Amino acid sequence: MAASYRREGVAVKLSMRVLGFMTGTSLDACDMAILETDGETIAAFGPAGERKLTDAVRDLILDATRQALQWPRGAPEPEIFQETAAAVAREHLEAAEGFLAEHGLAWSDIDLIGMHGQTVLHERPQGDRIGRTVQLGDAQWLADATGVPVAYDFRSADVAAGGDGAPLTPIYHLARARTAGLKPPLAILNVGGVANVTFWSETGDIAAFDTGPGNGMLDLLVQGRGAGRYDAGGKYASVGQVHETVLRGLLDHPYFKAPPPKSLDRYDFPLAPLEKLQLEDAAATLTAFTAEAVKLGFELMGGVPTELVVCGGGRHNPQLMKAFAERLSVPVTTAEDHGWRGDSIEAEAFAYLAARTLRGLAISYPKTTGVTAPMTGGRVARPAA
């Protein structure tokens, strides 16, 4: 029997089977992964999978995002938030029930759920103004429907304490790298809607920040030109030419001069500078922009890792991987090169963070989100008796 301790009058197993969920800003799928973990070490990796978001839920999230971007500070939250939170929770439940059945599991086999929720707004702190971050998903409904506690709302406490609330995956990146037997200095780059990097130094410290755009700008470009949902296989970028003047203009954004830690929303960079370029050249330029932003991030850190491990959806784009290899002075590998599940890293991370939340362990740090001291975070919704 696993060891346990008591928190808030409830017995907590140190080794838990945790189901982690992640729905990213690319609005592609609900990712799922199971870890056996105590929130410090990883005892085992359970199954992982995904279910594509339905068009109806994706459209609802897009509408909620548009309203969130126009939401004045201090005003009541848009009514659509509640509707979207309910729809996101239902989507998680339906995805998980098929996933568990496929692998011969039931909800009674799961000790804890980690639900990141769907981000519809993320504003980093500016001067004396604290940030705002909104992740939608009805955690209490999900806990009641499954009979399993749900850890959620991982970012709000960090933001309220003056942090950026992102990125939160670095502590898991460290645990994953150690489990794989990797050694520092090492960098792990997650390319989702926004790209974020974790640096693991030879001293054992971790530092992290959002480097710049990931897939988000490129997705918006392709969608805006009526050419699909994303640049599948880099087909547009592969036949386009990088417009160096436009690229340098994009890189002149003040974000790249700001010291880390720092974070972004996928809508922080406008597409207007690319309007006069044909689709192929615009795609090639944005692909180069993502790689050059990572290069600037390395320069800000003042050190070069011995390797860059790329995870997240962006690693499926061969043109983007080629741009990393050509523009970065460091060997570039993929998560799979080390036996990792590159599409599931963030779902795994929120399983890990859920365990840390339940145990009251820190999930964000001064060098990852800018808080003044390591922060616990997240809340736990428990099933109704």
Secondary structure, 3 states (H helix, E strand, C coil): CCCEEEECCEEEECCEEEEEEECCCCCCEEEEEEEEECCCCEEEEEEEEEEECCHHHHHHHHHHHHHHHCCCCCCCCCCHHHHHHHHHHHHHHHHHHHHHHHCCCCHHHCCEEEECCEEEEEECCECCECCEEEEECCHHHHHHHHCCCEEECCCHHHHHCCCCCCCCCHHHHHHHHHHCCCCCCEEEEEECCEEEEEEECCCCCEEEEEEEECCHHHHHHHHHCCCCCCCHHHCCHHHCCCCHHHHHHHHCCHHHHCCCCCCCCCCCCCCHHHCCCCHHHHHHHHHHHHHHHHHHHHHHHCCCCCCEEEECHHHHCHHHHHHHHHHCCCCEEEHHHHCCCCCCHHHHHHHHHHHHHHHCCCCECHHHHCCCCCECCCEEECCCC
